[in-house]
Structures are given as structure tokens and as C-alpha cells.
Amino acid sequence: MKKVSVLLCAAVLVIAMTGCGTESIGIIGGSDGPTDVIVDSGKESAYRSEKEPVKVVKVDGFWYYETGEDSDTSGRCGTLDGYFTKTADEYELPKKDHQSNFDLKNPDYNGYQMGMTADTIEIPIGDDWEIFKKLYDPEKDLSKYQYILKVKGQTQYSFGEAEYIVLTNDLSITANTIAKSYLSAQSGDMLDIYLVSIDTD
């Protein structure tokens, strides 16, 4: 009788798991903030994926996103070229100029200077000046997207792991669905996203 009960419990567990859709199953703390862990249902369940917010500001009608690179400019002028106010959530794209989707640590120095490289600005974050790059595509209307995020994880392709920064209206996308959108010949695999950057192992 005990053996039958164990089998019934196992069956209920399998049914409960197969009935789940795409959902976030936890939070991993990181140096740049929380990382949401996404697990998809069906065939996608074999491919683990994580998402992270990407810091973005809006200046003169354009978005600028964090590149992960620090500026090595020395002899910097102490005057800022503009200031920001946080108005958007961490995954959202700010809607108006001088808005950001993150808090700058120093409220008296929460702005930017024009970058030394074209199409960049530099923002003081912590002890460093971080380089932000302009998001621009003359052939694509990027304003139709609501979110920007970094998505990384397993894919079904030979390169295995991949990391993307994408513009999207769907926060549940995964690394594998992004890879399929660009590599699959099936129209049903196509996503309405804009690929900002890609890094594969």
C-alpha cells in the first residue's frame, strides 16, 4: 500500500509540473542587482535562461545603454552636461529626455558628460565613469519597444551558451527563443525583438 501511495504522489507531481507555463522560479543576487531565472515549459525546459536589467538613459531623443566599460579619461572637467531623474522601472526604457531606469548613487552628481568617442556619454557610477552607447538604427523604429534586458543561458545550437542584450515587449523571452528567432527557418520561431548585442561561447 505504501508503494502505491508513493507512485500516486509521483504522478501528481509530474502532472503539476507539466501544467506550468513560462515563469520565474527564483532570484539570484549579483553585484549588479537581482537576476531572474526563467524556465520554459515543454521543449524549452531543457534550456536554462536568466535575465538582468540593463541601465539606460535618454538624452536628446536617443537611448544610451551601459556597455560594461569604464572610461579612462583623465583631467576631466567637473561640470556635467546634463542630469537624470529615475522615472522608469529597471527593465523599462525611459520615455523622455533626462530620464533613467536606475538610481545614481550620488544625488548631487547624477548626470553625464559627453563621451570622448562618438555616440557615447559617460556617467559617474560609484568610483568610476561608465561608458554608455547610443541606441540607433536608421532603418528600425526602436520606440515601439518597452523593455531592454540582458538574457543569457543555454541554447539548442552548437555554440551552447549565449548572452544577448535585446529590446522587446516580452519579458519572458529566453536565450534559446532568441537564438531560434535568428537561426531557425521556421516563421513560427520569429520574435519581434531588436538585437542590441550578442556574445556566444
One Martini backbone bead per residue (centre of mass of N, CA, C, O) as a GRO file, in nm:
protein
  201
    1MET     BB    1   0.057   0.063  -0.020
    2LYS     BB    2   0.303   0.253  -0.003
    3LYS     BB    3   0.386   0.224  -0.303
    4VAL     BB    4   0.127   0.346  -0.428
    5SER     BB    5   0.149   0.628  -0.296
    6VAL     BB    6   0.416   0.710  -0.427
    7LEU     BB    7   0.315   0.690  -0.722
    8LEU     BB    8   0.088   0.902  -0.695
    9CYS     BB    9   0.268   1.142  -0.614
   10ALA     BB   10   0.442   1.139  -0.868
   11ALA     BB   11   0.213   1.188  -1.070
   12VAL     BB   12   0.118   1.462  -0.956
   13LEU     BB   13   0.390   1.608  -0.999
   14VAL     BB   14   0.405   1.577  -1.306
   15ILE     BB   15   0.139   1.723  -1.372
   16ALA     BB   16   0.211   1.994  -1.234
   17MET     BB   17   0.463   2.054  -1.413
   18THR     BB   18   0.321   2.035  -1.701
   19GLY     BB   19   0.113   2.284  -1.628
   20CYS     BB   20   0.333   2.484  -1.666
   21GLY     BB   21   0.456   2.775  -1.750
   22THR     BB   22   0.608   3.049  -1.789
   23GLU     BB   23   0.853   3.119  -1.520
   24SER     BB   24   0.962   3.244  -1.232
   25ILE     BB   25   1.188   3.068  -0.982
   26GLY     BB   26   1.393   3.312  -0.905
   27ILE     BB   27   1.667   3.467  -0.718
   28ILE     BB   28   1.981   3.619  -0.804
   29GLY     BB   29   2.244   3.750  -0.666
   30GLY     BB   30   2.429   4.049  -0.760
   31SER     BB   31   2.636   4.314  -0.824
   32ASP     BB   32   2.393   4.434  -1.034
   33GLY     BB   33   2.175   4.257  -0.915
   34PRO     BB   34   1.910   4.092  -0.996
   35THR     BB   35   1.824   3.755  -1.116
   36ASP     BB   36   1.621   3.608  -1.335
   37VAL     BB   37   1.471   3.286  -1.351
   38ILE     BB   38   1.401   3.092  -1.643
   39VAL     BB   39   1.135   2.852  -1.720
   40ASP     BB   40   1.023   2.651  -1.961
   41SER     BB   41   0.808   2.479  -2.134
   42GLY     BB   42   0.868   2.190  -2.258
   43LYS     BB   43   1.136   2.204  -2.465
   44GLU     BB   44   1.257   2.460  -2.304
   45SER     BB   45   1.335   2.320  -2.022
   46ALA     BB   46   1.645   2.253  -2.115
   47TYR     BB   47   1.681   2.584  -2.108
   48ARG     BB   48   1.854   2.792  -1.935
   49SER     BB   49   1.753   3.124  -1.806
   50GLU     BB   50   1.854   3.471  -1.781
   51LYS     BB   51   1.780   3.796  -1.633
   52GLU     BB   52   1.877   4.147  -1.682
   53PRO     BB   53   1.924   4.456  -1.628
   54VAL     BB   54   1.957   4.767  -1.814
   55LYS     BB   55   2.116   5.052  -1.833
   56VAL     BB   56   1.923   5.361  -1.899
   57VAL     BB   57   1.914   5.657  -2.106
   58LYS     BB   58   1.792   5.991  -2.201
   59VAL     BB   59   1.923   6.183  -2.491
   60ASP     BB   60   1.814   6.370  -2.735
   61GLY     BB   61   1.610   6.114  -2.817
   62PHE     BB   62   1.816   5.900  -2.695
   63TRP     BB   63   1.945   5.598  -2.620
   64TYR     BB   64   2.156   5.479  -2.346
   65TYR     BB   65   2.379   5.207  -2.285
   66GLU     BB   66   2.545   4.988  -2.114
   67THR     BB   67   2.880   4.837  -2.168
   68GLY     BB   68   3.092   4.775  -1.915
   69GLU     BB   69   3.272   5.029  -1.948
   70ASP     BB   70   3.547   5.222  -1.859
   71SER     BB   71   3.679   5.525  -1.824
   72ASP     BB   72   4.022   5.684  -1.892
   73THR     BB   73   3.975   5.969  -1.835
   74SER     BB   74   4.163   6.258  -1.784
   75GLY     BB   75   4.110   6.568  -1.673
   76ARG     BB   76   3.825   6.627  -1.582
   77CYS     BB   77   3.553   6.796  -1.590
   78GLY     BB   78   3.322   6.914  -1.334
   79THR     BB   79   3.105   6.950  -1.556
   80LEU     BB   80   2.794   6.884  -1.645
   81ASP     BB   81   2.565   6.819  -1.929
   82GLY     BB   82   2.361   6.658  -1.733
   83TYR     BB   83   2.053   6.522  -1.594
   84PHE     BB   84   1.881   6.280  -1.379
   85THR     BB   85   1.571   6.088  -1.359
   86LYS     BB   86   1.397   5.844  -1.208
   87THR     BB   87   1.109   5.675  -1.398
   88ALA     BB   88   1.195   5.382  -1.447
   89ASP     BB   89   1.212   5.071  -1.458
   90GLU     BB   90   1.469   4.841  -1.487
   91TYR     BB   91   1.343   4.731  -1.785
   92GLU     BB   92   1.285   5.008  -1.883
   93LEU     BB   93   1.225   5.263  -2.111
   94PRO     BB   94   1.266   5.572  -2.130
   95LYS     BB   95   1.057   5.846  -2.251
   96LYS     BB   96   1.244   6.088  -2.160
   97ASP     BB   97   1.443   6.325  -2.116
   98HIS     BB   98   1.642   6.284  -1.839
   99GLN     BB   99   1.608   5.970  -1.804
  100SER     BB  100   1.587   5.669  -1.598
  101ASN     BB  101   1.630   5.305  -1.478
  102PHE     BB  102   1.819   5.431  -1.245
  103ASP     BB  103   2.014   5.483  -0.964
  104LEU     BB  104   2.211   5.723  -0.850
  105LYS     BB  105   2.421   5.750  -0.578
  106ASN     BB  106   2.466   6.065  -0.641
  107PRO     BB  107   2.248   6.332  -0.617
  108ASP     BB  108   2.483   6.562  -0.699
  109TYR     BB  109   2.588   6.342  -0.955
  110ASN     BB  110   2.326   6.274  -1.175
  111GLY     BB  111   2.498   6.249  -1.462
  112TYR     BB  112   2.676   6.379  -1.756
  113GLN     BB  113   2.914   6.325  -2.019
  114MET     BB  114   3.061   6.353  -2.295
  115GLY     BB  115   3.217   6.151  -2.498
  116MET     BB  116   3.516   6.069  -2.666
  117THR     BB  117   3.323   5.898  -2.823
  118ALA     BB  118   3.113   5.842  -3.049
  119ASP     BB  119   2.800   5.785  -2.922
  120THR     BB  120   2.873   5.885  -2.621
  121ILE     BB  121   2.854   5.853  -2.267
  122GLU     BB  122   2.932   5.961  -1.923
  123ILE     BB  123   2.888   5.795  -1.601
  124PRO     BB  124   2.875   5.828  -1.259
  125ILE     BB  125   2.961   5.514  -1.093
  126GLY     BB  126   3.076   5.543  -0.820
  127ASP     BB  127   3.428   5.541  -0.899
  128ASP     BB  128   3.318   5.552  -1.197
  129TRP     BB  129   3.319   5.591  -1.551
  130GLU     BB  130   3.061   5.508  -1.761
  131ILE     BB  131   2.986   5.368  -2.071
  132PHE     BB  132   2.749   5.494  -2.308
  133LYS     BB  133   2.544   5.382  -2.580
  134LYS     BB  134   2.392   5.438  -2.864
  135LEU     BB  135   2.059   5.389  -2.981
  136TYR     BB  136   2.069   5.312  -3.338
  137ASP     BB  137   1.835   5.291  -3.631
  138PRO     BB  138   1.743   5.399  -3.948
  139GLU     BB  139   1.554   5.115  -4.008
  140LYS     BB  140   1.436   5.141  -3.701
  141ASP     BB  141   1.170   5.144  -3.466
  142LEU     BB  142   1.244   5.158  -3.123
  143SER     BB  143   0.979   5.285  -2.979
  144LYS     BB  144   0.804   5.007  -2.967
  145TYR     BB  145   0.968   4.947  -2.718
  146GLN     BB  146   0.975   4.878  -2.355
  147TYR     BB  147   1.234   4.689  -2.330
  148ILE     BB  148   1.547   4.608  -2.155
  149LEU     BB  149   1.775   4.317  -2.179
  150LYS     BB  150   1.956   4.056  -2.032
  151VAL     BB  151   2.022   3.740  -2.197
  152LYS     BB  152   2.111   3.417  -2.051
  153GLY     BB  153   2.211   3.088  -2.191
  154GLN     BB  154   2.086   2.818  -2.323
  155THR     BB  155   2.115   2.635  -2.631
  156GLN     BB  156   2.054   2.424  -2.923
  157TYR     BB  157   2.326   2.509  -3.021
  158SER     BB  158   2.665   2.475  -3.075
  159PHE     BB  159   2.741   2.729  -2.885
  160GLY     BB  160   2.524   2.721  -2.653
  161GLU     BB  161   2.607   2.974  -2.505
  162ALA     BB  162   2.432   3.295  -2.444
  163GLU     BB  163   2.435   3.663  -2.494
  164TYR     BB  164   2.185   3.922  -2.464
  165ILE     BB  165   2.076   4.234  -2.599
  166VAL     BB  166   1.733   4.353  -2.579
  167LEU     BB  167   1.446   4.451  -2.748
  168THR     BB  168   1.112   4.445  -2.593
  169ASN     BB  169   0.763   4.317  -2.500
  170ASP     BB  170   0.899   4.046  -2.363
  171LEU     BB  171   1.006   3.912  -2.049
  172SER     BB  172   0.998   3.579  -2.128
  173ILE     BB  173   1.240   3.551  -2.276
  174THR     BB  174   1.504   3.353  -2.418
  175ALA     BB  175   1.794   3.243  -2.539
  176ASN     BB  176   1.667   3.027  -2.727
  177THR     BB  177   1.444   3.203  -2.865
  178ILE     BB  178   1.643   3.403  -2.985
  179ALA     BB  179   1.809   3.208  -3.153
  180LYS     BB  180   1.570   3.101  -3.323
  181SER     BB  181   1.489   3.374  -3.451
  182TYR     BB  182   1.780   3.383  -3.620
  183LEU     BB  183   1.815   3.054  -3.716
  184SER     BB  184   1.546   2.979  -3.803
  185ALA     BB  185   1.316   2.872  -4.071
  186GLN     BB  186   1.077   2.929  -3.886
  187SER     BB  187   0.823   3.157  -3.853
  188GLY     BB  188   0.731   3.072  -3.553
  189ASP     BB  189   1.026   3.171  -3.427
  190MET     BB  190   0.966   3.461  -3.455
  191LEU     BB  191   1.064   3.773  -3.315
  192ASP     BB  192   0.982   4.094  -3.173
  193ILE     BB  193   1.302   4.214  -3.193
  194TYR     BB  194   1.610   4.381  -3.075
  195LEU     BB  195   1.946   4.343  -3.143
  196VAL     BB  196   2.219   4.477  -2.977
  197SER     BB  197   2.371   4.211  -2.856
  198ILE     BB  198   2.633   3.947  -2.880
  199ASP     BB  199   2.737   3.641  -2.692
  200THR     BB  200   2.946   3.360  -2.755
  201ASP     BB  201   3.113   3.047  -2.674
   0.00000   0.00000   0.00000
